[in-house]
Amino acid sequence: MKKYIPAFLLAFFALSQAHAQLNVALNQIFKPNIRLRYQFSPTTAWADSTRLGYQQIGIASIIPLGGNAEVKLKELKIQAHQTFLNLALGGRQVEISHLREKVGLGNATLGITHVRGRVGKGVWVYSGQVGFLGNRAIRDRRNIFGLLAVAKVQIKGLRKQNIYGVGVAFSPVGILPVPIVGWNRKLGKRWDMSLLLPVQANISYKVGKKGTLEWQNTFATLAFPTDSASLRYALPTVQWAQYVDVRTSLEYSQKINKSWQIVGEAGFIPYRSLQWNNQDRRQIQAFQGFAVGSFATLGIRLNLPQGWLSSQMFESE
């Protein structure tokens, strides 16, 4: 069973890259945007001798392509469909105490998401994503991953939806099915809760008319190529490094105007795991344990025109 763990983690990584398109909050599915963010985690120790810190910058976007709407008042039929282009680019600089120098990583993701909805019938989401993450010092190897997914969003009422579906993730390890289960609920006039298992669990609170405070719980995973020459000790068959953490944070977003938002986030990392793998992704040596790390994020978001398909067809803002 151990050899399948990295495959599960990579599958969930692929799902987490697509969660902006498969988010159970419908207003996130139907609102195209461009997001720029910078995240920093100071170097901290865990598992006795292991230390890790990183900083990363990334840009991601959901861009509307073709779409159409159909309204037949006599038949009480309102339906629409929309296709979105999903793009993401980023870079990381990672400092790990077991490596001789800081690691520079680059990543890119490209995908297509198609959403089809009908009032009273719910929404279907179809998404295909492909991406890579590579070590800039090792040009001949890339961690290529991808995800094909389909999900049904059941509209149960205003801000009350269920989501279920299935995805198929692929990576250098192989192909793996990924279940998609989630729900979105309005807990009060200003409170909302959303789940997308096993990727995220969020509770949000509206602060006035322009602010939102959100408690986020999720995990992050990172698999990148490395080699024995970069290690401070002898593990001659090392080919890959796999890092996983569990994190919780508070995020605050503030609307500047109709199009622009600024975002700030601060959080803790209570658990981390780091392992080295050989070419077949078999574990050679691992470090893991409980230790409180921290991270902070600053970002800005530009909301784009929604096109034919609007979340207001299915829920109230």
C-alpha positions as CSV (number, residue, x, y, z in Angstrom):
1,M,0.0,0.0,0.0
2,K,2.9,2.4,0.7
3,K,3.8,2.7,-2.9
4,Y,0.4,4.1,-3.7
5,I,0.6,6.9,-1.2
6,P,2.5,9.3,-3.5
7,A,0.0,8.6,-6.2
8,F,-2.9,9.6,-3.9
9,L,-1.0,12.7,-2.9
10,L,-0.3,13.7,-6.5
11,A,-3.9,13.0,-7.4
12,F,-5.1,15.3,-4.6
13,F,-2.6,17.9,-5.7
14,A,-4.1,17.8,-9.2
15,L,-7.5,18.1,-7.7
16,S,-6.4,21.0,-5.5
17,Q,-5.1,22.8,-8.6
18,A,-8.6,22.4,-10.1
19,H,-10.6,23.3,-7.0
20,A,-11.1,26.8,-8.1
21,Q,-13.1,25.4,-11.0
22,L,-14.8,22.7,-9.0
23,N,-15.4,24.8,-5.9
24,V,-18.7,24.0,-4.2
25,A,-19.4,27.8,-3.9
26,L,-21.1,28.5,-7.2
27,N,-20.2,32.1,-7.2
28,Q,-16.6,31.0,-7.6
29,I,-17.4,28.8,-10.6
30,F,-19.2,31.5,-12.6
31,K,-17.0,34.5,-11.8
32,P,-14.0,34.7,-14.2
33,N,-11.0,36.4,-12.7
34,I,-7.2,37.0,-12.7
35,R,-5.4,36.4,-9.4
36,L,-1.8,37.4,-8.5
37,R,-0.4,36.3,-5.1
38,Y,2.8,36.1,-3.1
39,Q,3.2,33.6,-0.2
40,F,6.0,33.4,2.3
41,S,6.8,30.8,5.0
42,P,9.8,31.5,7.3
43,T,12.3,28.8,7.8
44,T,11.3,26.6,10.8
45,A,12.4,23.3,12.3
46,W,10.5,20.1,12.7
47,A,11.3,16.4,13.1
48,D,14.5,17.2,15.1
49,S,17.0,17.9,12.3
50,T,14.7,19.1,9.5
51,R,14.2,22.7,8.5
52,L,12.1,24.2,5.7
53,G,11.1,27.6,4.4
54,Y,9.8,28.9,1.1
55,Q,8.5,31.8,-0.9
56,Q,6.4,31.6,-4.0
57,I,4.6,33.9,-6.5
58,G,1.9,32.9,-8.9
59,I,-0.7,34.1,-11.3
60,A,-3.9,32.2,-12.2
61,S,-6.9,33.0,-14.2
62,I,-10.4,31.8,-15.2
63,I,-11.1,33.3,-18.7
64,P,-14.6,33.0,-20.3
65,L,-14.7,31.6,-23.8
66,G,-17.9,30.7,-25.7
67,G,-21.2,30.5,-24.0
68,N,-25.0,30.8,-24.6
69,A,-28.2,31.2,-22.7
70,E,-31.8,30.1,-23.6
71,V,-34.9,31.5,-22.0
72,K,-38.4,30.0,-22.8
73,L,-40.9,31.7,-20.6
74,K,-43.9,29.6,-21.8
75,E,-42.1,26.4,-20.8
76,L,-40.5,28.0,-17.7
77,K,-37.2,26.9,-19.0
78,I,-34.0,28.8,-18.3
79,Q,-30.7,27.2,-19.2
80,A,-27.1,28.3,-20.1
81,H,-23.7,26.9,-20.8
82,Q,-20.3,28.5,-20.6
83,T,-16.7,27.3,-21.3
84,F,-13.7,28.7,-19.4
85,L,-10.0,28.6,-20.1
86,N,-7.9,27.9,-16.9
87,L,-4.3,29.1,-16.7
88,A,-1.8,29.2,-13.9
89,L,1.9,30.1,-13.8
90,G,4.2,30.3,-10.7
91,G,7.6,30.0,-9.2
92,R,8.9,28.9,-5.8
93,Q,12.2,29.1,-3.9
94,V,12.4,26.3,-1.3
95,E,15.0,26.1,1.4
96,I,15.4,22.6,2.9
97,S,18.2,21.9,5.4
98,H,19.0,18.5,3.8
99,L,19.8,20.2,0.5
100,R,23.1,22.0,-0.3
101,E,21.4,25.1,-1.7
102,K,18.0,26.6,-2.2
103,V,15.8,25.0,-4.9
104,G,14.1,27.0,-7.6
105,L,10.9,25.5,-8.9
106,G,8.5,26.5,-11.7
107,N,5.0,25.3,-12.5
108,A,2.4,25.8,-15.2
109,T,-1.2,24.5,-15.6
110,L,-3.5,24.7,-18.5
111,G,-7.1,23.5,-18.6
112,I,-10.6,23.8,-19.9
113,T,-13.8,23.8,-17.8
114,H,-17.3,23.6,-19.2
115,V,-20.3,24.4,-17.1
116,R,-23.9,23.6,-18.1
117,G,-26.8,24.6,-15.9
118,R,-30.6,24.7,-15.9
119,V,-32.8,26.3,-13.3
120,G,-34.5,23.5,-11.3
121,K,-32.2,20.8,-12.7
122,G,-28.8,21.8,-11.3
123,V,-25.4,22.3,-12.8
124,W,-22.9,20.0,-14.4
125,V,-19.2,20.8,-14.4
126,Y,-16.7,19.2,-16.7
127,S,-13.0,19.9,-16.3
128,G,-9.7,18.8,-17.8
129,Q,-6.4,20.1,-16.4
130,V,-2.7,19.3,-17.3
131,G,0.4,20.8,-15.7
132,F,4.0,20.4,-14.7
133,L,6.3,21.3,-11.8
134,G,10.0,21.2,-12.4
135,N,13.3,21.9,-10.7
136,R,15.2,24.6,-12.7
137,A,18.5,22.9,-11.9
138,I,17.3,19.6,-13.4
139,R,16.2,20.3,-17.0
140,D,15.6,16.7,-18.1
141,R,12.8,15.8,-15.6
142,R,9.4,17.2,-14.9
143,N,6.6,16.2,-12.6
144,I,3.7,16.2,-15.1
145,F,0.3,15.7,-13.7
146,G,-3.3,16.1,-14.9
147,L,-7.0,15.6,-14.0
148,L,-10.2,14.9,-15.9
149,A,-13.3,15.4,-13.8
150,V,-17.0,15.6,-13.9
151,A,-19.3,16.8,-11.1
152,K,-23.0,17.4,-10.5
153,V,-24.0,20.4,-8.4
154,Q,-27.5,20.0,-7.0
155,I,-29.3,23.3,-6.2
156,K,-31.2,22.8,-3.0
157,G,-32.0,26.5,-2.4
158,L,-30.3,29.8,-1.9
159,R,-26.7,29.1,-0.9
160,K,-27.5,25.4,-0.4
161,Q,-25.9,23.0,-2.8
162,N,-24.5,19.5,-2.9
163,I,-21.7,18.4,-5.2
164,Y,-20.6,14.9,-6.2
165,G,-18.6,13.5,-9.0
166,V,-15.5,11.7,-9.9
167,G,-12.1,12.6,-11.3
168,V,-9.3,10.6,-12.9
169,A,-5.8,11.9,-12.1
170,F,-2.6,11.0,-13.8
171,S,1.0,11.5,-12.9
172,P,4.4,9.8,-13.4
173,V,3.2,7.2,-10.9
174,G,0.2,6.1,-12.9
175,I,-3.6,6.7,-13.2
176,L,-5.9,7.0,-10.2
177,P,-9.6,7.7,-9.7
178,V,-10.4,10.5,-7.3
179,P,-13.9,10.9,-5.7
180,I,-15.4,14.4,-5.5
181,V,-17.8,15.1,-2.6
182,G,-18.8,18.4,-1.2
183,W,-21.5,20.8,-0.1
184,N,-22.2,24.5,0.4
185,R,-24.5,25.9,3.1
186,K,-25.6,29.3,4.3
187,L,-25.4,29.1,8.1
188,G,-26.8,32.5,8.8
189,K,-27.3,36.0,7.4
190,R,-23.6,36.5,7.1
191,W,-22.2,33.0,7.6
192,D,-21.4,30.3,4.9
193,M,-19.7,26.9,5.0
194,S,-18.3,24.9,2.2
195,L,-16.6,21.5,2.0
196,L,-14.8,19.8,-0.9
197,L,-13.4,16.6,0.4
198,P,-10.6,15.8,0.9
199,V,-9.2,19.2,-0.4
200,Q,-10.8,21.9,1.7
201,A,-13.2,23.0,4.5
202,N,-14.0,26.7,4.8
203,I,-16.2,28.9,6.9
204,S,-16.7,32.5,5.8
205,Y,-18.2,35.6,7.4
206,K,-19.3,38.7,5.5
207,V,-17.8,41.9,7.1
208,G,-20.0,44.8,5.9
209,K,-20.8,45.1,2.2
210,K,-17.3,44.8,0.9
211,G,-15.3,42.5,3.2
212,T,-15.1,38.7,3.7
213,L,-13.3,36.9,6.5
214,E,-12.7,33.2,5.9
215,W,-11.4,30.3,8.0
216,Q,-9.7,27.9,5.6
217,N,-8.5,24.3,6.4
218,T,-6.6,22.4,3.7
219,F,-3.4,20.6,2.8
220,A,-0.7,21.2,0.4
221,T,1.6,18.8,-1.4
222,L,4.6,19.3,-3.6
223,A,6.6,16.7,-5.6
224,F,9.7,17.8,-7.5
225,P,12.7,16.2,-9.1
226,T,16.0,16.3,-7.3
227,D,19.3,14.3,-7.3
228,S,21.9,12.9,-5.0
229,A,24.4,15.6,-5.8
230,S,22.1,18.2,-4.2
231,L,21.9,16.3,-0.8
232,R,24.1,16.8,2.2
233,Y,24.3,13.1,2.8
234,A,24.7,10.0,0.6
235,L,21.4,8.6,-0.8
236,P,22.7,7.5,-4.3
237,T,19.4,6.7,-5.9
238,V,17.4,9.8,-5.0
239,Q,15.3,11.1,-7.9
240,W,12.3,12.9,-6.3
241,A,11.3,14.8,-3.1
242,Q,7.8,14.7,-1.8
243,Y,6.5,17.3,0.7
244,V,3.1,17.4,2.3
245,D,1.6,19.7,5.0
246,V,-1.7,20.3,6.7
247,R,-2.6,24.0,7.2
248,T,-5.2,26.3,8.7
249,S,-5.5,30.0,8.1
250,L,-7.6,33.1,8.2
251,E,-8.1,35.0,4.9
252,Y,-9.6,38.5,4.6
253,S,-10.6,39.9,1.2
254,Q,-11.7,43.5,0.6
255,K,-13.4,44.9,-2.5
256,I,-11.8,48.1,-3.7
257,N,-14.4,48.6,-6.4
258,K,-16.6,46.4,-8.6
259,S,-13.6,44.8,-10.4
260,W,-10.7,44.8,-7.9
261,Q,-10.2,43.0,-4.6
262,I,-7.2,42.7,-2.2
263,V,-6.5,39.6,-0.2
264,G,-4.5,38.9,2.9
265,E,-4.0,35.6,4.6
266,A,-2.1,34.3,7.7
267,G,-2.0,30.7,8.9
268,F,-0.2,27.9,10.7
269,I,1.2,24.5,9.5
270,P,0.8,22.0,12.4
271,Y,2.0,18.9,10.5
272,R,4.6,18.3,7.8
273,S,6.1,15.3,6.0
274,L,9.1,15.2,3.7
275,Q,10.4,12.1,2.0
276,W,13.0,11.2,-0.6
277,N,12.1,8.7,-3.3
278,N,14.0,6.8,-6.0
279,Q,13.1,6.6,-9.7
280,D,10.2,4.3,-9.0
281,R,8.9,6.7,-6.3
282,R,9.7,4.2,-3.6
283,Q,10.5,5.8,-0.3
284,I,14.1,5.9,0.8
285,Q,14.1,8.2,3.8
286,A,11.3,10.2,5.4
287,F,11.0,13.0,7.9
288,Q,7.6,13.8,9.5
289,G,6.1,15.2,12.7
290,F,4.1,17.8,14.4
291,A,5.7,21.3,14.5
292,V,4.0,24.7,14.2
293,G,5.1,26.5,11.1
294,S,3.5,29.7,9.7
295,F,2.8,31.3,6.4
296,A,1.4,34.6,5.0
297,T,-0.1,35.5,1.7
298,L,-0.8,38.8,-0.1
299,G,-2.8,39.0,-3.3
300,I,-4.9,41.0,-5.6
301,R,-7.8,39.8,-7.8
302,L,-9.3,41.3,-10.9
303,N,-12.9,40.1,-11.6
304,L,-13.7,39.7,-15.4
305,P,-17.1,40.1,-17.1
306,Q,-19.1,36.9,-16.5
307,G,-20.4,36.4,-20.0
308,W,-23.6,34.4,-20.5
309,L,-23.5,32.3,-17.4
310,S,-23.9,34.1,-14.1
311,S,-24.1,32.6,-10.6
312,Q,-27.1,34.9,-10.0
313,M,-29.2,32.5,-12.1
314,F,-28.9,29.9,-9.4
315,E,-28.3,31.8,-6.1
316,S,-28.5,35.2,-4.5
317,E,-25.4,37.2,-3.7
